[in-house]
Amino acid sequence: MNFSEKDISQFREKGISPQKVEQQIEIFKRGNIVVNVREAATVRNGILAISEENQEELINFYESRKDNLDLLKFVPASGAATRMFKAFYNLLKEFDPEKDDLDEYIDRKNDRSLETFFSRIKDLPFFDKVREKAAHSEPGFEDMPEARQHYLFVKYMLQEDGLDLGDQPKGLVPFHKYEDHLATAFEEHLVEAIDYAASGKKVRIHFTVAEEHREKFEEEAQKVVPRLERETGYSFDVSYSYQDPKTDTVAVTMDNEPFRDENGDIFFRPGGHGALIENLNEQDADLIFIKNIDNVVIPKNRELLASYKKMLGGKLLQLQERIFDYLRKLENGAEKEQLEEMGNFLQNELNAGLSVNFKDLHEQEKPEVIKNLLNRPLRICGMVKNEGEPGGGPFWVTHKNGEISLQIVESAQIDHDNYQQSKIAQEATHFNPVDVVCSTKDYRGGKFDLNKFVDEETSFIANKTKDGKELKALELPGLWNGGMAHWNTIFIEVPVETFNPVKTVADLLKPSHQAQ
């Protein structure tokens, strides 16, 4: 493809090569490649259900080792809160409190989150603050009809002369109300990290944020961290990163030509959460806990959450000890019986190498095959029973080379026009709450280059618009989907109580987010 000097200068500024742009355009021409799901992973078929006795053993194992490890909590937090409040932005545009009836509007919208919001409005963590703003700015507010009060409440909840919550990063929206303060999701992540991700008296936590939001996060940390350090006796090492511009992806027209803006510049978009594999790759820790910004718990559920996090960490450390021991034995020349033991471990406990029949391999081939399968990043993923929440699920997947592995697969990656594939998707019993504990170091203590373990073919094309024009956008292989496709993976069942996402503001009214 012929790019102009101006185009090449633009690529250089973003740190992207012309060849990379051409490769991305070829993906658009190729189209999405669907994942070949073999069967849903279920309990005792890809998902482990750990008994209470074994849970206790794994927790103790983790506790006995964690203070000698460099632990890190990694929180993707670049999302804005706008989507949380989508229904209420629509209300401000569509509802006239002087003419319209609020109940009729809610019925017409058929949106239960609106009904829940207005019926339980006093239970919102920021109710008093918004109400105070509205009363201060609107004379006679207290005597207005309820529909007018509700309309103004929404206005001062969202707009700049109020709390401006819709324009905040999601991590800085108050999620929970306590007697003496409101706690944002950012603060709750710091607090819960003490329970399972502290080494000694130190907590390291890394947030991936939008560049324009970093200053706001730093201001929140300056307010929150000193208080938490006084109250808990723990010290916090909080760090931030944002998506590297070189992970942006080119957008194209519906004819697969580079999409240009009004200035004639080629339009690039953020590559989705899969771009964060670069941010994860930069972290240096023995054990990394990954959890989304909107998934936090209130105090009464902290002990339960921590016990399962430590259980997942204990399972990883147990497996890692065996993996590292095997790799050292391979380095020193393993015996035939040891190679057989390793092959059984790979197939029966690590779910790896299922396309390889070790008995049919030549004796001289086995050590190299086993080493390649063992010497990978390792992740333990919590899975919760499917209760209708959106999100990817755990599946056995057949790859092009015949290898079978456990993967987290999004619905959009499955060919639902294929009856068999669609049927398998419907048989999923669990889904992915993004509850990951992982190790990105090898048996010699060096860091893996995580880019080498990405399945590039799982990038995803989606139709979008810009300035009223249709375009095609490219999302990189998802962080916990194709971004970790070639990691060694274990799925473990965890209770749904550990998963409390906030997708809409009405989710803050669920019992799992009522702190008082």
N, C-alpha and C positions, 0 to 999 in steps of 0.2 A: 504494500500500500504506500502511496506517495504522500508523505507528510510535508508540510511547509516548514520553513525555518522557524516561523512563529510557533507552530505546533511543537517542534522539537525543543524549542526554548521552554515552552510550557511543561513538557515532560521532564526536562532537566530540573526545573524548579521544584517539581513534586518528587523527584528522585526515582522516576519511572523511566525505563528504557523504551524506545520505539518498538523493540522486539516484544516486550511485555504487552504493550498495547495491541500489537498485531495478534499475539496469542489469545488475548481476551476477545478480540473481534472474531477469531476463529471459533471460539466457544459459542458465541451467539449464532454463528452460521450452523454449527453442529447441533445446537439445541440441548435441552436438559437430558441427562442420562439418568434413567430411573434406577433405583436400587433394587436388586433382586433379593427380596426377602424370602427366606426358606421356610421359616416358621416363627411364630411369636415365642419369645423367651418367657417362660413361666416358672413358677416355683418348682424346684427339682429338675428343671430343664433350662438351665441358664441363669436362673435367679436363686440365690441361696437364701433360705430362711434359717436364721441362726437361733438355736435354742437359748433359753434364758441362762442356762448353765454355761454354755459356750460364749455367750455375750459377756458374761462376767469375767471369764478367762481372758477374752480379747481386750476388755477394758483394762484389766490389771496389767496385761502385757504392754499396752500402750502407756499406761501411767508409769510403769517401771523404766521406760526408755525416753519419754518425751523431754525431760529436763536436760538430756544430753544431745538433743537434736535442735537444729535451727528450723523453727516452725514459721509458717507464713499463712495468713488468710488472704485470699485473692478475690476481690469483689468487683465484677463488672458493674459499673455505676454511671455509664455515660448517658443513659436515657433521660429525656425530659419528662416532666409530669403531665405534659399536655394531653396525652392519650387517656390518663386517668380521669380527666374532666371533660372528655369529648361531648358527652350528653348535655353537659351544663353550658358549654359554649353554644351548642345548638339552641338551648332554651333561651339564652340571652338574645339570640337573633330572631327567634320565632315566636316567643311568648310576649304578649302585651298585657301587663298586670291590670291595666285600666279596662280592658275589654274581655280578656280570656279567663276561663275557669281553669284553675290549676289541675283539678282532678280530671277534667275532660282532656286536658293536654296530655297528662300521664297515660290515660286510657288510650288516647289516639297513638301515642308513641309505643305503647305496649312494651315498655322498658321497666322491668322490675327494680332495677337499680335506682331509678328515679323515685319510685314508690317507697322503697326502703329508706332512701336518703331523707325524704321530707317527713316520713313518719317517725324517724329516729334521729332527727337533725341535732337534738340536744346531746346526743351521745358522741358526736364527732369530737375528736381531740382538740380541734381548734375552734369549737363553737363559740366560746366566750370571747376569744380574740376578734373573730369576724363580727360578731354581734356588737361588740364595743365600737369597732370601726364604723359600722353602719349607723349606729345610734349617734355617734359623734358627728358624722357627716350629713345625716338626713334628719332635719328638724321634724319632730313629731313621729319619729320612727316607731316608738312603742305603741302608739295609738292607731297605726295603720292597719288595714285589713291583712289577714294572715298571708294571702297570696302575694300582696305587695311586699310584705316583710321577707317572704321566702325569695322573691325575685331579687330584692336588694341584697339579701344574704349571699346569693350566688354571685352577684356582681362584685361585692366587696371581698369575696373569697378568691375571685379570679383576677380582678383587674388591678392595674398598677397603683391606683389610689387606695387599694385595700391590702390584702395579704399577698396578692400577685402569685398565688400558688401555682397556677397553670404554667407560669413562665419560669418556674424553679426546676432544678434537677430533681428527679424523683427522690433521690437520697436525702434531700433537705426538706421534704414535706414532713410536717409533724405527723407521726403515725400513732403515738401513744400518749395518753394524758396521765401524769402522776400528780400527787398532792402539791408538789412544789415546782414542777416544770413540765413542759412538753418535750417529748423525745422524738427526734427525727430517726429515719431508718439508719442514717449514718451513725448516730450515737448508739443505737441498739446493736449494730454490728460490732462496735468496739466492746460493748458490755458482754455480749455473749461469747466473744472470742476469748475472754478471760477463762471461761469454763472449760474450753477444750483446745485452744490454740496458743496457750501460754507456755513458754519454756522458762522455768524458774519463775521470776517475777516480771518477765518481759513479754509484751505482746507486739508482734509485727503484723501490720495489716496494710494491704496495698489496694487502692481503688483506681480503676481505670475510669477516667472522667472525660467529658467533653472539654476541649481546651478553654472554651469561653466560660466554663463553670468552675474551673480550678480555684480561682480566687475565692469564690463563695464557699467551697469546701474548706479551704484553708482558714477562712474566717470562722466557720463553724467549729473546726478543730481547736482553734485558739480559745473558744468559749467552753468547749466540752471537755477537752483532754485534761487541763489542770484540775478541774473538779473531780473527774473520774480517778485521776491519780491520787488525789487526797483521800477520796472515799474508799478506794480499793487497795491501795498500796502497790499497785502494778504500774509499770511504766509502759508507755505506748510509743511505738515507732511507726508513724503513719506516713506512707509515701503515695505518690500519684504518678500516673502516666496517661497519655492519651493516644488515640489511634494515630499511627504514623501516616502522613499523607501518601507515602509510597504504597500503602495498602488500599488506597482508593481505587475504584475500578471504572473503566470507561463506560459511558452510556452510548447506546446506538439508536438510530431510527428504526422504524419497523422494517426497513430494507437492509438493516445491518451496516449502515454507514455511520461513522462517528457523529453523534448528536452535538450540534453546535449551539451556543447561546446567542443572545442578541449582539454580542461583540465579535462573534465568529470564533470564539474559543471553544475547544472541545470540552464537553461537560463530563466531569468525573463525580462519582458519588461514593460515600463511605461504603466499604465492602462488607458491612454487617459484622455480627459478633465474631465471625471466623477470623477477622483481622486481628483479634486479640491474642491469637497464638503467638504473634510477634511480642506482645507485651508480656505474656507468660514466659516466653523464651528468655526474656531479659532478667527474670527473677532468679535469685540464688538462695535455695532453701532445701533442706533435707525432705521436708514434707509440706505439701501445699493443700490447703482446704479451699475449695471453690464454691461460692454461693452467691446467688443473685441479690442485688441491692434491695429488692422489694420483699424478700423472704426473711422475716425476722419474727421472733416470738416475744410474748409477754412473760414477766417473771415466773408465773406458775408453771410454765412449760419449759423453762430453761434447763432444769435438771434432766428432763426426758430427752431434750434435744442433745445436750452435752453427752449423755450416756451413749447415744447412737453414733454421734460423731467420733467419740473415742473408740467405740467398737469398730467402726470402719477403719480408723487409723491403726488399730491393733491388728486387724486382718491384713492390711497392707504391709505392716512391718514384719509380720510372720512370714508372709509370702516372699517378701523381699530378702529376708535372711536366707531362705532356701535357694532363691534364684542366685543370689550372690555367691553362696557356697558352691552351687553347681558350676557357675561360670569360672570360679577359681580352680575347681577340679578339672574342668575342660582345659584350662590354661596349662595345667601340670600333666595332662595326659590321663583321661578317665578310663577306667576299666570297662569291659563289656557290660558287666552287671550294672555299673553305675549309669552307663548310657541308656540302658533299658529303663532304669528307675527314672531318669530324666525324661525320657519319652512318655512314660506313664503320667508323670507329673504335668507335663505340657498338655497332654490331651484330657486328663481327668480332672485336674485342678485349676489349670490356667486357661483352659478353653482355646489353646493355641495349637497351630499345626494340624488341624483336623483334616486337612487334605493330604497329609503325609502319612503313609504307612511305613512306620519305622522298621518293621521287620523286613520290608522289601528293599530298604536302602542298603547300599554297599557299606561295609563296616567303616571304610575310610571317609564316607560321606556324612555319616551320622554326627560327628562332633561339630562340623561347620553348620549343618542344618539346625541342630539344637541350639548352638550359640546364637545364630541369627534370630531364632524365635524367642530366646530368653532375654537377649540383650536389647530391650526396648523400654521406653517409659512405661510406667505401671499406674493404673488408675482403678480405684474402687468406687463404684457409683451406687448410691442409694436409689431404690426404686419404690414408689408407693402404689398401692392398689388404685386402679383406674376408677375415678368417681366423676368422670365427665369433664375434668379440667383439660384445657388445650395444652398441647405440648407433644414432644416426640416420645416414642416408646422403645422398649428393648426388644430386639429381634436377632435371630440368627440370620446372617446374610451370606450369600454365596458370591464370591468375587470372581472376576474374569479369569484369574489364574486357577480357579477351582478351590482355592482356600475358603474355608468356612470360619466365620468369626462372629463374636457378639458385637453389635453396634446399636447406637441410639439413632433411630430413624424418624425423621419428621414425616407427617402425613403427605406433604407436598412432594416428597421424594419417591413415593410409591405410585405405581401405575394402576390407578383405580379403574381404568377401562378394562384391565385384565381381570377377569372374574377370579382366578386363583389367587392373584396378588391381593386383590381387594378383600377376599375372604380371609386370608391370613392376617391382614391388617385389623379386621374386625375381631379376630380371636385374641388380640392383645389384652392381657389382664392387668398390666401395670403401665405407668408412664414415668417420664423423666422429670424429677423436680429440680434438677441441677444441684445435686448433692454429691459432690465429688471430692475425694481425697486422692492425691496423686504424688508420685515421685518422678522427678525429671533428671535424676542422677544415675550414672552407671555404677557398676561394681567397683570401679577404681576411684570413685568420688568425682569424676568429671561430669559436666553437664551434657546431656543429649542436645543435639540441634533438633528442636521439635519440628522444624519445617520438613525434615526428612521423613516424617511419619504421617504427613497429611495425604489424603486421597484427593488429588486435584480434580478428579472427575466428578466429585460431588458438589461442585459449585452449582449455583441455582440461578436461573434467569426468571425475572419477574417483570410484568408490565407496570409502568409508572407513568406519570405525567409531569411536565415542567412547562410553566407559562402556557398552560392549556394545550400543549402538544404531547402526543403519545411518544413514549420511548421505551426501550428495553434496558433493564438494569441487571447487573451481575453481582450476586452475593457470593462471597468466598465460602468454601466449605466451613460449615458451622463449627464453632469452637469445640463443642462436645460431640459433634457429628463427624463429618469428614475430616475436621481438623485434628481429631484424635483417632482416626480410623485404624492406624497401624500400631496403636499402643496395645499392650496386654491389658485386658479388661475383665473385671469381675463385677457382677451385679448382685446386690444384697437388698432384700426387702427391709424397708423401714416404715414406721407407722405414719399415717397421713397427718398426724398431729405435728410432725416436724416440718410440714409444708404449709406455709401461710402467705401465699403471694397476694399482692395488692395490685390488681389489674385496673379496677375502677375505684373511685373514692368511696363507693358504698361498701367495698370490702373491709374498710376500716371499722365498719359497724358490726362485723362478725364477732362472736364471742372470743375468738382467738386473737383479736386485736383490742379488746376492752381490758385495759390494764387495771382499772379500779372497779 
